[in-house]
């Protein structure tokens, strides 16, 4: 069907992968909790664009290039690991600074769209998904592979939109509940920063095979 092999397997696998916690979803949740629904959607838009770029690169043959040149994949994953570690450390440091000057005015907002876009491009879960899983469901004999990639990509984006929307409103709900509890908010933000450090280690040790 439209050059897609085993569509039900792809759908179930994609649902499982989208629901698996990763840097994209964690960042959108943290932005929504700290900045509100509008900035949460800005972050989500960055994720969707980043995923679209990865899908286009995969369809254009970059996945095969990375498979054929493990050293190139190594460069990508170590750059990604370094950036995720930077995001995690910055979250922790900013949280500690805010706690030291609680009476100071709030720091200016991040640029959630841009940061989420970069996180998405360097997300270990997304990289491995589009390089190793995504392309397996395109029938190489189908005369219009662009259609196949478009359908597969649309499924990913729709599922991601539904999931991130739930996280955005969930993050806003948590923020409303915990806004007066500074210690809990500090602990949760620090936990998010630690998770990004863990993701950086995961990406650094990831294998393309």
Rosetta blueprint (number, residue, H / E / L):
1 X L
2 X L
3 X L
4 X E
5 X L
6 X L
7 X H
8 X H
9 X H
10 X H
11 X H
12 X H
13 X H
14 X H
15 X H
16 X H
17 X H
18 X H
19 X H
20 X L
21 X L
22 X L
23 X H
24 X H
25 X H
26 X H
27 X H
28 X H
29 X H
30 X H
31 X H
32 X H
33 X H
34 X H
35 X H
36 X L
37 X H
38 X H
39 X H
40 X H
41 X H
42 X H
43 X H
44 X H
45 X H
46 X H
47 X H
48 X H
49 X H
50 X H
51 X H
52 X H
53 X H
54 X H
55 X H
56 X H
57 X H
58 X H
59 X H
60 X L
61 X L
62 X H
63 X H
64 X H
65 X H
66 X H
67 X H
68 X H
69 X L
70 X H
71 X H
72 X H
73 X H
74 X H
75 X H
76 X H
77 X H
78 X H
79 X H
80 X H
81 X H
82 X H
83 X H
84 X H
85 X H
86 X H
87 X H
88 X H
89 X H
90 X H
91 X H
92 X H
93 X H
94 X H
95 X H
96 X H
97 X H
98 X H
99 X H
100 X H
101 X L
102 X L
103 X L
104 X L
105 X L
106 X L
107 X L
108 X L
109 X L
110 X L
111 X L
112 X H
113 X H
114 X H
115 X H
116 X H
117 X H
118 X H
119 X H
120 X H
121 X H
122 X L
123 X L
124 X H
125 X H
126 X H
127 X H
128 X H
129 X H
130 X H
131 X H
132 X H
133 X H
134 X H
135 X H
136 X H
137 X H
138 X E
139 X L
140 X L
141 X L
142 X L
143 X L
144 X L
145 X H
146 X H
147 X H
148 X H
149 X H
150 X H
151 X H
152 X H
153 X H
154 X H
155 X H
156 X H
157 X H
158 X H
159 X H
160 X H
161 X H
162 X H
163 X H
164 X H
165 X H
166 X H
167 X H
168 X H
169 X H
170 X H
171 X H
172 X H
173 X H
174 X H
175 X H
176 X H
177 X H
178 X H
179 X L
180 X L
181 X L
182 X H
183 X H
184 X H
185 X H
186 X H
187 X H
188 X H
189 X H
190 X H
191 X H
192 X H
193 X H
194 X H
195 X H
196 X H
197 X H
198 X H
199 X H
200 X H
201 X H
202 X H
203 X H
204 X H
205 X L
206 X L
207 X L
208 X L
209 X L
